[in-house]
Amino acid sequence: MSATETPVAPKVDENLLQHDNKVFFKFVTISHPETLTRFTNDLNVMVAQAQKIVELNQRIRNALTTAEKDAVTKLRETELQDFNQKDAIFEKVYGFKMDTVAIRPHFIQNQAIQLMSPVTDEQISELRKNPEFKENEVVARGNQKMIQLCKMTGEHIPLFERNIGIVQAQQNALLQLRAAEQTAADEAAKKRVQDEIAKVIETLTQNAEHMGKTYGIFSNNIVFDVLEAKFWVALTQDEVKAYVEKTHGAAPAAIEAPKADKKN
């Protein structure tokens, strides 16, 4: 290449993703909360059964007697038949089979979430005083009323989910400390627990202020619905090469897979 030539940037393929030193392929995008919930449940069932079949295969290899091997083989065949029947249904619903996917590295990446928080009638009355309040932001969930706080997409989600994880861990710690306070052996022990409770409450208050400034959220009690998510499955190097050549007609080095942790 001469000094005046500009290097050609690799093409970015949004169907590929770099994560955990592997290249993943986007198998499906789901854009409906109820479908995503069903997909996640179905996925977990298929993965658990695939792992069980792998364990049975291992038991067959390690069997010490013919009788033991035959018995475990029969169990494996029953599980495999059931798995294949479920997999045929899974393919009709989601467009791909789990027979090879289930035992590979894979993950669901949230792309759009809706943040909500439970509210009382008194809180709703206060919120109505704000001229920007919208009645359709309050929705019923069973016997509880929820207010829609905001929606979040793309690169902002991972950091938010980490923050929420921290808050939830602190809330769980607070519940445990409240229980410990009730069962303290003496006043000294009770005082130590109360001091810890005060520290956790202070941290939660700081987190609430941070959430308010960063996300416009006024509560640590957050529920979020996933509105859209992508399902990624790891590919082997040969599969990546074959996909790139088939799709782009180019060498894999000329194609770039975005990184999952980009801008997080």
Backbone as JSON, one array per atom type, in Angstrom:
{
  "sequence": "MSATETPVAPKVDENLLQHDNKVFFKFVTISHPETLTRFTNDLNVMVAQAQKIVELNQRIRNALTTAEKDAVTKLRETELQDFNQKDAIFEKVYGFKMDTVAIRPHFIQNQAIQLMSPVTDEQISELRKNPEFKENEVVARGNQKMIQLCKMTGEHIPLFERNIGIVQAQQNALLQLRAAEQTAADEAAKKRVQDEIAKVIETLTQNAEHMGKTYGIFSNNIVFDVLEAKFWVALTQDEVKAYVEKTHGAAPAAIEAPKADKKN",
  "N": [[0.86, -1.2, 0.0], [0.59, 2.21, -0.86], [1.85, 5.37, 0.43], [-0.09, 7.25, 0.1], [-2.49, 5.97, -0.03], [-5.61, 5.17, 1.47], [-6.4, 3.13, 4.21], [-8.8, 0.53, 3.92], [-11.71, 0.32, 5.75], [-12.94, -2.4, 7.74], [-15.95, -4.18, 6.87], [-18.9, -3.92, 8.79], [-20.75, -6.37, 10.34], [-23.85, -6.76, 11.52], [-25.08, -9.03, 12.33], [-23.29, -10.53, 13.63], [-21.39, -10.85, 16.66], [-18.94, -9.92, 18.98], [-17.99, -11.44, 21.94], [-16.86, -12.3, 25.13], [-14.46, -13.4, 24.15], [-15.31, -14.84, 21.97], [-17.08, -15.39, 18.85], [-20.34, -14.57, 18.15], [-23.51, -15.47, 16.71], [-26.46, -13.9, 15.56], [-29.4, -15.37, 16.22], [-32.14, -14.92, 16.49], [-34.46, -12.2, 16.76], [-36.55, -10.87, 19.16], [-39.49, -9.12, 19.63], [-41.58, -8.68, 21.41], [-42.91, -8.55, 24.62], [-44.37, -10.7, 25.92], [-43.92, -12.84, 24.19], [-41.17, -13.01, 24.41], [-40.88, -13.74, 27.1], [-42.05, -16.28, 27.0], [-40.3, -17.48, 25.17], [-37.88, -17.43, 26.63], [-38.52, -19.14, 28.76], [-39.05, -21.54, 27.33], [-36.56, -21.91, 26.16], [-34.94, -22.35, 28.44], [-36.01, -24.76, 29.34], [-35.36, -26.5, 27.21], [-32.56, -26.34, 27.2], [-31.94, -27.36, 29.75], [-32.84, -29.99, 29.46], [-31.21, -30.87, 27.37], [-28.72, -30.78, 28.62], [-29.14, -32.76, 30.5], [-29.27, -34.98, 28.82], [-26.65, -35.0, 27.85], [-25.33, -35.61, 30.24], [-26.35, -38.18, 30.69], [-25.23, -39.5, 28.49], [-22.57, -39.41, 29.3], [-22.73, -41.03, 31.55], [-23.31, -43.43, 30.32], [-20.92, -43.94, 28.98], [-19.29, -44.33, 31.17], [-20.3, -46.54, 32.41], [-20.18, -49.48, 34.38], [-21.09, -52.04, 34.08], [-22.81, -54.23, 31.76], [-25.55, -54.34, 32.15], [-26.06, -51.97, 33.58], [-25.27, -50.1, 31.64], [-27.15, -50.63, 29.59], [-29.53, -49.93, 30.89], [-29.19, -47.18, 31.41], [-28.87, -46.29, 28.81], [-31.42, -46.75, 27.79], [-32.85, -44.84, 29.27], [-31.64, -42.55, 28.22], [-32.44, -42.67, 25.53], [-35.19, -42.32, 25.78], [-35.31, -39.71, 26.84], [-34.1, -38.34, 24.71], [-35.89, -38.78, 22.61], [-38.11, -37.38, 23.58], [-36.99, -34.83, 23.73], [-36.49, -34.29, 20.99], [-39.09, -34.21, 20.0], [-40.09, -31.95, 21.31], [-38.32, -30.14, 20.24], [-39.02, -30.01, 17.56], [-41.42, -28.62, 17.7], [-40.45, -26.27, 18.84], [-38.9, -25.29, 16.73], [-40.89, -24.69, 14.84], [-42.14, -22.58, 16.08], [-40.11, -20.63, 16.66], [-38.3, -20.64, 14.58], [-35.83, -21.93, 14.43], [-33.81, -24.81, 15.37], [-33.03, -26.39, 18.51], [-31.23, -28.42, 18.84], [-28.44, -28.43, 18.32], [-27.78, -26.0, 19.33], [-28.32, -25.82, 22.08], [-26.24, -26.81, 23.73], [-24.19, -25.11, 23.31], [-22.29, -22.06, 23.99], [-24.39, -19.33, 24.73], [-26.56, -16.44, 24.78], [-29.02, -14.03, 25.91], [-29.58, -10.84, 24.77], [-30.68, -7.86, 25.93], [-32.44, -5.34, 24.23], [-34.29, -3.29, 24.31], [-35.99, -1.82, 26.95], [-38.66, -1.32, 29.28], [-39.19, 0.76, 31.97], [-40.72, 0.49, 35.13], [-42.61, 1.29, 38.1], [-44.09, 0.36, 41.21], [-46.95, 2.05, 42.53], [-48.84, 3.91, 44.96], [-52.28, 4.93, 45.56], [-52.19, 7.42, 46.73], [-49.68, 8.38, 45.92], [-50.15, 8.54, 43.19], [-52.03, 10.57, 43.14], [-50.44, 12.72, 43.89], [-48.68, 12.77, 41.74], [-50.38, 13.52, 39.71], [-50.58, 16.22, 39.99], [-48.57, 17.29, 38.57], [-48.22, 19.02, 35.61], [-47.33, 17.69, 33.35], [-48.0, 15.1, 33.65], [-49.3, 11.97, 32.54], [-52.22, 10.12, 32.12], [-52.25, 7.58, 30.96], [-49.86, 6.52, 31.68], [-50.07, 5.15, 33.97], [-50.62, 1.88, 34.86], [-52.38, -1.2, 35.38], [-51.31, -4.01, 37.21], [-52.2, -6.95, 37.99], [-53.25, -6.85, 41.29], [-51.97, -4.54, 41.75], [-50.89, -1.17, 41.13], [-48.99, 0.33, 38.58], [-46.52, 2.67, 37.53], [-45.4, 3.94, 34.47], [-42.13, 4.67, 33.91], [-39.92, 5.24, 32.14], [-38.46, 4.52, 28.9], [-35.8, 2.49, 27.69], [-33.03, 1.99, 25.56], [-30.71, -0.04, 23.65], [-27.28, 0.74, 24.0], [-27.33, 1.83, 26.56], [-28.5, 0.07, 28.29], [-26.96, -2.19, 29.52], [-25.3, -0.96, 31.57], [-27.29, 0.22, 33.13], [-28.67, -2.08, 33.99], [-26.7, -3.25, 35.56], [-26.53, -1.32, 37.59], [-29.11, -1.55, 38.64], [-28.94, -4.17, 39.57], [-27.14, -3.85, 41.68], [-28.65, -2.21, 43.38], [-30.81, -3.94, 43.95], [-29.47, -5.96, 45.33], [-28.7, -4.55, 47.6], [-31.23, -3.95, 48.63], [-32.12, -6.53, 49.27], [-30.24, -7.13, 51.24], [-31.02, -5.28, 53.14], [-33.54, -6.27, 53.87], [-32.76, -8.68, 55.09], [-31.28, -7.68, 57.21], [-33.28, -6.33, 58.62], [-34.76, -8.53, 59.49], [-32.83, -9.72, 61.09], [-32.61, -7.81, 63.06], [-34.97, -8.14, 64.49], [-34.51, -10.54, 65.72], [-32.34, -10.26, 67.32], [-29.95, -11.07, 69.84], [-29.38, -9.53, 72.13], [-29.36, -6.12, 73.45], [-27.01, -4.89, 72.6], [-26.26, -6.34, 70.32], [-28.48, -5.82, 68.8], [-28.17, -3.08, 68.44], [-25.87, -3.02, 66.81], [-26.84, -4.18, 64.49], [-28.77, -2.29, 63.8], [-27.15, -0.11, 63.23], [-25.93, -1.03, 60.89], [-28.19, -1.19, 59.3], [-28.8, 1.51, 59.05], [-26.64, 2.38, 57.52], [-27.04, 0.98, 55.1], [-29.51, 2.05, 54.31], [-28.76, 4.69, 53.93], [-27.05, 4.39, 51.73], [-28.84, 3.38, 49.85], [-30.51, 5.59, 49.59], [-28.74, 7.42, 48.44], [-28.33, 6.09, 46.04], [-30.89, 6.29, 44.99], [-31.03, 9.01, 44.49], [-29.05, 9.19, 42.57], [-30.18, 7.59, 40.54], [-32.37, 9.14, 39.95], [-31.21, 11.48, 38.9], [-29.78, 10.44, 36.74], [-31.5, 8.71, 35.27], [-34.02, 9.73, 35.56], [-35.63, 8.55, 37.46], [-37.6, 7.99, 40.31], [-37.57, 6.19, 42.34], [-36.26, 3.35, 44.15], [-37.47, 1.0, 43.81], [-37.84, -0.83, 41.29], [-39.34, -2.17, 38.39], [-38.83, -3.9, 35.41], [-39.87, -4.31, 32.05], [-38.9, -6.29, 29.37], [-38.76, -5.19, 26.17], [-37.67, -5.71, 23.71], [-35.37, -8.12, 22.49], [-32.29, -9.83, 21.64], [-31.17, -13.01, 20.55], [-28.23, -14.72, 20.91], [-25.79, -16.97, 19.62], [-22.86, -18.9, 20.01], [-20.39, -19.32, 17.45], [-18.26, -21.64, 15.73], [-14.81, -21.23, 14.59], [-14.6, -22.14, 11.96], [-17.28, -22.04, 11.18], [-17.8, -19.31, 11.34], [-16.09, -18.39, 9.31], [-17.23, -19.7, 7.07], [-19.81, -18.53, 7.08], [-19.22, -15.8, 6.65], [-17.95, -15.88, 4.13], [-20.04, -16.86, 2.58], [-21.99, -14.9, 2.91], [-20.77, -12.4, 2.45], [-18.82, -12.83, 0.6], [-16.14, -12.47, 1.13], [-12.89, -12.34, 2.74], [-12.69, -13.42, 6.16], [-11.21, -11.58, 7.71], [-11.81, -9.15, 6.64], [-14.23, -8.48, 7.57], [-16.04, -7.12, 10.25], [-17.05, -7.84, 13.54], [-19.26, -6.37, 15.78], [-18.59, -5.43, 19.25], [-19.91, -6.83, 22.21], [-19.71, -5.45, 24.58], [-19.37, -2.84, 23.87], [-19.13, 0.59, 24.41], [-20.2, 0.36, 26.93]],
  "CA": [[0.0, 0.0, 0.0], [1.38, 3.42, -0.92], [1.63, 6.3, 1.53], [-1.28, 8.07, -0.17], [-3.7, 5.15, 0.0], [-6.3, 5.1, 2.75], [-6.81, 1.76, 4.51], [-10.24, 0.27, 3.83], [-12.25, -0.17, 7.03], [-13.7, -3.65, 7.6], [-17.4, -4.09, 6.9], [-19.49, -4.33, 10.05], [-21.88, -7.28, 10.18], [-24.63, -6.67, 12.76], [-25.53, -10.37, 12.72], [-22.21, -11.13, 14.41], [-21.09, -10.09, 17.88], [-17.82, -10.41, 19.77], [-18.3, -11.45, 23.37], [-16.17, -13.34, 25.88], [-13.45, -13.99, 23.26], [-15.96, -15.7, 20.98], [-17.95, -14.71, 17.9], [-21.71, -15.08, 18.26], [-24.41, -15.18, 15.59], [-27.83, -13.55, 15.99], [-30.35, -16.38, 15.74], [-33.51, -14.39, 16.41], [-34.8, -10.98, 17.5], [-37.93, -10.96, 19.65], [-39.93, -7.75, 19.91], [-42.84, -8.67, 22.16], [-42.6, -9.01, 25.98], [-44.94, -12.01, 26.24], [-43.2, -13.82, 23.38], [-39.83, -13.14, 24.99], [-41.02, -14.53, 28.32], [-42.28, -17.67, 26.59], [-39.06, -17.95, 24.56], [-36.91, -17.66, 27.7], [-38.93, -20.36, 29.46], [-38.84, -22.68, 26.42], [-35.11, -22.06, 26.03], [-34.43, -22.96, 29.66], [-36.44, -26.16, 29.36], [-34.59, -27.24, 26.22], [-31.16, -26.4, 27.65], [-31.87, -28.29, 30.88], [-32.99, -31.37, 28.96], [-30.0, -31.18, 26.6], [-27.67, -31.06, 29.61], [-29.45, -34.07, 31.07], [-28.89, -35.99, 27.82], [-25.18, -35.04, 27.88], [-24.96, -36.33, 31.46], [-26.67, -39.6, 30.46], [-24.19, -40.02, 27.59], [-21.38, -39.61, 30.11], [-22.97, -42.22, 32.4], [-23.2, -44.62, 29.45], [-19.49, -44.18, 28.76], [-18.65, -44.73, 32.43], [-21.0, -47.69, 32.98], [-19.27, -50.57, 34.76], [-21.66, -53.32, 33.68], [-23.7, -54.18, 30.6], [-26.91, -54.04, 32.63], [-26.12, -50.54, 33.88], [-25.2, -49.38, 30.37], [-28.44, -50.79, 28.9], [-30.56, -49.17, 31.62], [-28.98, -45.74, 31.18], [-29.14, -46.07, 27.38], [-32.87, -46.67, 27.64], [-33.23, -43.52, 29.77], [-31.16, -41.55, 27.26], [-33.28, -42.72, 24.33], [-36.49, -41.72, 26.14], [-35.09, -38.26, 26.92], [-33.79, -37.84, 23.38], [-37.14, -38.77, 21.84], [-38.92, -36.27, 24.09], [-36.31, -33.59, 23.32], [-36.7, -34.09, 19.55], [-40.48, -33.81, 19.8], [-40.18, -30.55, 21.73], [-37.5, -29.33, 19.34], [-39.79, -29.81, 16.34], [-42.36, -27.54, 18.03], [-39.63, -25.08, 19.05], [-38.51, -24.79, 15.4], [-42.06, -24.09, 14.2], [-42.47, -21.32, 16.76], [-39.03, -19.64, 16.67], [-37.57, -20.64, 13.32], [-34.58, -22.7, 14.46], [-33.84, -25.94, 16.29], [-32.14, -26.29, 19.65], [-30.45, -29.64, 19.01], [-27.02, -28.1, 18.42], [-27.63, -24.72, 20.03], [-28.51, -25.92, 23.53], [-25.01, -27.09, 24.47], [-23.21, -24.09, 22.95], [-22.45, -20.78, 24.69], [-25.42, -18.48, 24.14], [-27.12, -15.49, 25.74], [-30.05, -13.11, 25.45], [-29.14, -9.46, 24.94], [-31.81, -6.94, 25.93], [-32.26, -4.2, 23.33], [-35.2, -2.22, 24.7], [-36.72, -2.16, 28.18], [-39.57, -0.31, 29.83], [-39.04, 0.79, 33.42], [-41.96, 0.76, 35.83], [-42.5, 1.24, 39.56], [-45.39, 0.32, 41.88], [-47.35, 3.3, 43.17], [-50.08, 3.92, 45.72], [-53.23, 5.94, 45.1], [-51.71, 8.71, 47.23], [-48.61, 8.82, 45.04], [-50.75, 8.91, 41.91], [-52.65, 11.89, 43.34], [-49.35, 13.71, 43.86], [-48.15, 12.84, 40.38], [-51.36, 14.21, 38.85], [-50.38, 17.67, 40.14], [-47.6, 17.69, 37.57], [-48.95, 19.24, 34.33], [-46.84, 16.77, 32.32], [-48.45, 13.73, 33.96], [-50.21, 11.37, 31.57], [-52.98, 9.06, 32.77], [-51.93, 6.27, 30.4], [-48.6, 6.04, 32.24], [-50.43, 4.29, 35.1], [-51.21, 0.64, 34.37], [-52.68, -2.19, 36.42], [-50.64, -5.3, 37.16], [-52.85, -7.7, 39.05], [-53.85, -5.97, 42.28], [-51.05, -3.43, 41.96], [-50.8, -0.16, 40.09], [-47.61, 0.64, 38.22], [-46.36, 3.84, 36.67], [-44.34, 3.82, 33.48], [-41.15, 5.7, 34.17], [-39.26, 5.6, 30.89], [-37.99, 3.4, 28.09], [-34.36, 2.56, 27.49], [-32.63, 1.15, 24.44], [-29.33, -0.2, 23.21], [-26.04, 0.75, 24.77], [-27.55, 2.29, 27.92], [-29.11, -0.97, 29.1], [-26.08, -2.97, 30.4], [-24.92, -0.2, 32.76], [-28.47, 0.35, 33.96], [-28.95, -3.37, 34.62], [-25.73, -3.42, 36.64], [-26.96, -0.45, 38.69], [-30.29, -2.17, 39.25], [-28.46, -5.34, 40.32], [-26.56, -3.36, 42.94], [-29.76, -1.76, 44.24], [-31.56, -5.11, 44.41], [-28.64, -6.64, 46.34], [-28.81, -3.74, 48.81], [-32.58, -4.13, 49.16], [-32.14, -7.85, 49.91], [-29.45, -7.01, 52.47], [-31.84, -4.54, 54.1], [-34.56, -7.2, 54.38], [-32.09, -9.61, 56.0], [-30.93, -6.94, 58.43], [-34.53, -6.1, 59.36], [-35.08, -9.79, 60.16], [-31.83, -9.92, 62.15], [-32.93, -6.87, 64.13], [-36.05, -8.71, 65.28], [-34.07, -11.74, 66.46], [-31.07, -9.97, 68.01], [-29.87, -11.72, 71.17], [-29.37, -8.53, 73.2], [-29.41, -4.75, 72.97], [-25.76, -4.57, 71.9], [-26.37, -6.95, 68.99], [-29.52, -5.08, 68.08], [-27.59, -1.79, 68.05], [-24.96, -3.24, 65.68], [-27.67, -4.39, 63.3], [-29.39, -1.01, 63.46], [-26.11, 0.71, 62.59], [-25.79, -1.53, 59.53], [-29.4, -0.79, 58.59], [-28.66, 2.94, 58.74], [-25.66, 2.5, 56.42], [-27.67, 0.51, 53.87], [-30.53, 3.02, 53.94], [-28.05, 5.86, 53.4], [-26.57, 4.04, 50.39], [-30.01, 3.29, 48.97], [-30.95, 6.96, 49.35], [-27.8, 7.98, 47.47], [-28.62, 5.44, 44.76], [-32.15, 6.85, 44.48], [-30.7, 10.32, 43.94], [-28.3, 8.94, 41.33], [-31.13, 7.1, 39.54], [-33.2, 10.27, 39.56], [-30.43, 12.39, 38.04], [-29.31, 9.75, 35.53], [-32.56, 8.08, 34.48], [-35.31, 10.33, 35.83], [-36.38, 7.59, 38.25], [-37.73, 8.51, 41.67], [-37.73, 5.08, 43.28], [-35.37, 2.2, 44.02], [-38.31, -0.17, 43.57], [-38.01, -0.8, 39.84], [-39.68, -3.36, 37.62], [-38.7, -3.56, 33.99], [-40.3, -5.24, 31.02], [-38.04, -6.31, 28.18], [-39.6, -4.97, 24.99], [-37.01, -6.33, 22.56], [-34.11, -8.77, 22.83], [-31.67, -10.65, 20.6], [-30.62, -14.27, 21.04], [-26.94, -14.94, 20.26], [-25.21, -18.3, 19.81], [-21.47, -18.92, 19.6], [-20.01, -20.06, 16.26], [-16.86, -22.07, 15.64], [-14.06, -20.45, 13.61], [-14.98, -22.61, 10.62], [-18.64, -21.55, 10.89], [-17.67, -17.87, 11.08], [-15.5, -18.27, 7.98], [-18.22, -20.12, 6.07], [-20.88, -17.53, 7.05], [-18.71, -14.57, 6.04], [-17.73, -16.11, 2.71], [-21.34, -17.02, 1.92], [-22.76, -13.66, 3.0], [-20.06, -11.23, 1.94], [-17.85, -13.19, -0.42], [-14.88, -11.83, 1.49], [-12.13, -13.0, 3.8], [-13.18, -13.02, 7.48], [-10.48, -10.43, 8.25], [-12.39, -7.93, 6.09], [-15.53, -8.29, 8.21], [-15.91, -6.81, 11.67], [-18.2, -8.12, 14.41], [-19.29, -5.44, 16.91], [-18.37, -6.01, 20.55], [-21.08, -6.77, 23.07], [-19.51, -4.49, 25.67], [-19.04, -1.55, 23.29], [-19.72, 1.81, 25.01], [-20.86, 0.1, 28.21]],
  "C": [[0.88, 1.24, 0.0], [1.0, 4.36, 0.21], [0.36, 7.12, 1.34], [-2.58, 7.29, -0.11], [-4.28, 5.12, 1.4], [-6.74, 3.68, 3.02], [-8.33, 1.62, 4.45], [-10.73, -0.33, 5.14], [-13.03, -1.45, 6.8], [-15.21, -3.37, 7.59], [-17.91, -4.6, 8.24], [-20.71, -5.18, 9.77], [-22.64, -7.32, 11.51], [-25.23, -8.02, 13.18], [-24.48, -11.12, 13.53], [-21.89, -10.23, 15.6], [-19.9, -10.73, 18.59], [-18.16, -10.32, 21.25], [-17.54, -12.6, 24.02], [-15.19, -14.13, 25.0], [-14.04, -14.98, 22.26], [-16.74, -14.83, 20.0], [-19.31, -15.38, 17.95], [-22.52, -14.64, 17.04], [-25.81, -14.91, 16.13], [-28.82, -14.53, 15.37], [-31.75, -15.81, 15.58], [-33.59, -13.09, 17.21], [-36.27, -11.07, 17.89], [-38.37, -9.59, 20.14], [-41.29, -7.69, 20.6], [-42.58, -9.27, 23.55], [-43.12, -10.41, 26.3], [-44.24, -13.12, 25.46], [-41.81, -14.07, 23.95], [-39.86, -13.96, 26.27], [-41.2, -16.0, 27.99], [-41.01, -18.27, 25.99], [-38.02, -18.3, 25.64], [-37.24, -18.94, 28.46], [-38.67, -21.6, 28.61], [-37.35, -22.97, 26.27], [-34.53, -22.78, 27.24], [-34.79, -24.43, 29.77], [-35.59, -27.0, 28.42], [-33.13, -27.39, 26.64], [-31.0, -27.39, 28.79], [-31.95, -29.74, 30.41], [-31.77, -31.79, 28.14], [-28.84, -31.53, 27.54], [-27.88, -32.42, 30.26], [-29.03, -35.18, 30.12], [-27.36, -36.13, 27.76], [-24.7, -35.83, 29.09], [-25.23, -37.83, 31.32], [-25.65, -40.24, 29.52], [-22.9, -40.3, 28.36], [-21.52, -40.85, 31.0], [-22.87, -43.51, 31.59], [-21.73, -44.96, 29.23], [-18.8, -44.72, 30.01], [-19.29, -45.96, 33.07], [-20.03, -48.85, 33.23], [-19.78, -51.94, 34.32], [-22.56, -53.12, 32.46], [-25.11, -53.8, 31.0], [-27.08, -52.55, 32.92], [-26.12, -49.72, 32.58], [-26.53, -49.45, 29.62], [-29.53, -49.95, 29.55], [-30.44, -47.68, 31.35], [-29.24, -45.39, 29.72], [-30.63, -45.93, 27.12], [-33.39, -45.31, 28.13], [-32.85, -42.43, 28.78], [-32.05, -41.5, 26.03], [-34.65, -42.1, 24.59], [-36.38, -40.21, 26.19], [-34.86, -37.66, 25.54], [-35.04, -37.77, 22.5], [-38.02, -37.6, 22.27], [-38.33, -34.94, 23.66], [-36.59, -33.29, 21.85], [-38.13, -33.66, 19.24], [-40.68, -32.34, 20.19], [-39.44, -29.64, 20.76], [-38.22, -29.05, 18.03], [-40.81, -28.68, 16.53], [-41.61, -26.22, 18.17], [-39.27, -24.45, 17.69], [-39.69, -24.11, 14.71], [-42.37, -22.71, 14.78], [-41.4, -20.25, 16.53], [-38.13, -19.66, 15.44], [-36.22, -21.32, 13.33], [-34.68, -23.8, 15.51], [-32.79, -25.77, 17.38], [-31.18, -27.47, 19.77], [-28.95, -29.39, 19.09], [-26.77, -26.83, 19.23], [-27.55, -24.89, 21.55], [-27.22, -26.11, 24.31], [-23.88, -26.13, 24.08], [-23.35, -22.88, 23.88], [-23.5, -19.93, 23.98], [-25.92, -17.51, 25.2], [-28.18, -14.63, 25.07], [-29.58, -11.7, 25.77], [-30.35, -8.53, 24.83], [-31.48, -5.71, 25.08], [-33.16, -3.02, 23.68], [-35.96, -2.67, 25.94], [-37.59, -0.98, 28.6], [-39.49, -0.37, 31.34], [-40.35, 1.2, 34.07], [-41.71, 0.7, 37.33], [-43.89, 1.18, 40.17], [-45.69, 1.63, 42.59], [-48.66, 3.11, 43.92], [-51.02, 4.97, 45.13], [-52.79, 7.34, 45.54], [-50.6, 9.26, 46.34], [-49.14, 9.26, 43.68], [-51.39, 10.29, 42.01], [-51.6, 12.99, 43.3], [-48.81, 13.89, 42.45], [-49.09, 13.61, 39.45], [-51.22, 15.74, 38.94], [-49.36, 18.21, 39.13], [-48.31, 17.85, 36.22], [-48.5, 18.29, 33.21], [-47.27, 15.32, 32.57], [-49.45, 13.24, 32.92], [-50.9, 10.16, 32.22], [-52.61, 7.67, 32.24], [-50.58, 5.73, 30.88], [-48.84, 5.14, 33.46], [-51.15, 3.06, 34.55], [-51.43, -0.31, 35.54], [-51.9, -3.46, 36.16], [-51.2, -6.15, 38.31], [-53.56, -6.75, 39.99], [-53.02, -4.72, 42.53], [-51.1, -2.45, 40.8], [-49.33, 0.19, 39.86], [-47.6, 1.91, 37.38], [-45.19, 3.61, 35.74], [-43.38, 4.99, 33.65], [-40.47, 6.17, 32.89], [-38.94, 4.33, 30.12], [-36.51, 3.61, 27.81], [-33.97, 1.58, 26.38], [-31.11, 1.02, 24.35], [-28.26, -0.13, 24.26], [-26.21, 1.19, 26.21], [-28.0, 1.16, 28.86], [-28.13, -1.72, 30.01], [-25.68, -2.24, 31.68], [-26.1, -0.04, 33.69], [-28.77, -0.96, 34.7], [-27.95, -3.66, 35.74], [-26.11, -2.57, 37.84], [-28.16, -1.04, 39.42], [-29.89, -3.39, 40.08], [-27.88, -4.95, 41.66], [-27.65, -2.95, 43.91], [-30.53, -2.95, 44.79], [-30.78, -5.87, 45.48], [-28.71, -5.88, 47.66], [-30.19, -3.87, 49.45], [-32.7, -5.49, 49.86], [-31.38, -7.83, 51.23], [-30.26, -6.3, 53.55], [-32.92, -5.44, 54.7], [-33.96, -8.17, 55.38], [-31.72, -8.92, 57.31], [-32.16, -6.64, 59.27], [-34.93, -7.36, 60.14], [-34.12, -10.03, 61.32], [-32.1, -9.0, 63.33], [-34.0, -7.44, 65.06], [-35.6, -9.89, 66.14], [-32.75, -11.52, 67.2], [-31.1, -10.51, 69.43], [-29.92, -10.73, 72.32], [-29.35, -7.14, 72.58], [-28.16, -4.36, 72.19], [-25.8, -5.11, 70.47], [-27.39, -6.2, 68.14], [-29.0, -3.74, 67.59], [-26.65, -1.94, 66.85], [-25.75, -3.43, 64.38], [-28.3, -3.09, 62.85], [-28.41, -0.06, 62.8], [-25.91, 0.28, 61.13], [-27.0, -1.15, 58.69], [-29.3, 0.66, 58.16], [-27.71, 3.15, 57.57], [-26.29, 2.1, 55.09], [-28.72, 1.51, 53.39], [-29.88, 4.27, 53.34], [-27.58, 5.6, 51.96], [-27.73, 3.97, 49.41], [-30.54, 4.68, 48.63], [-30.05, 7.64, 48.32], [-28.05, 7.39, 46.08], [-29.9, 6.0, 44.14], [-31.89, 8.21, 43.85], [-29.97, 10.17, 42.61], [-29.24, 8.5, 40.21], [-32.0, 8.25, 39.04], [-32.48, 11.2, 38.6], [-30.09, 11.74, 36.7], [-30.45, 9.28, 34.64], [-33.94, 8.74, 34.68], [-36.22, 9.44, 36.65], [-36.41, 8.04, 39.7], [-37.77, 7.41, 42.73], [-36.67, 4.02, 43.05], [-36.15, 0.93, 43.69], [-38.7, -0.2, 42.09], [-38.38, -2.17, 39.3], [-39.44, -3.01, 36.17], [-39.13, -4.69, 33.09], [-39.31, -5.15, 29.87], [-38.94, -6.24, 26.95], [-39.0, -5.62, 23.74], [-35.69, -6.94, 23.02], [-33.61, -9.6, 21.66], [-31.07, -11.9, 21.26], [-29.38, -14.6, 20.22], [-26.39, -16.31, 20.62], [-23.79, -18.3, 19.27], [-21.26, -19.79, 18.36], [-18.56, -20.54, 16.4], [-16.15, -21.19, 14.6], [-14.43, -20.84, 12.19], [-16.36, -22.09, 10.23], [-18.62, -20.05, 10.59], [-17.14, -17.65, 9.66], [-16.51, -18.6, 6.89], [-19.34, -19.09, 5.94], [-20.42, -16.27, 6.32], [-18.53, -14.75, 4.54], [-19.05, -16.22, 1.95], [-22.09, -15.69, 1.85], [-22.09, -12.5, 2.29], [-19.09, -11.55, 0.8], [-16.49, -12.6, -0.15], [-14.18, -12.65, 2.55], [-12.65, -12.54, 5.15], [-12.49, -11.79, 8.05], [-11.06, -9.11, 7.76], [-13.76, -7.61, 6.68], [-15.33, -8.08, 9.71], [-17.2, -7.15, 12.4], [-18.18, -7.12, 15.55], [-19.05, -6.16, 18.23], [-19.58, -5.81, 21.44], [-20.94, -5.71, 24.14], [-19.15, -3.1, 25.16], [-19.82, -0.44, 23.96], [-20.43, 1.54, 26.32], [-19.94, 0.5, 29.34]]
}
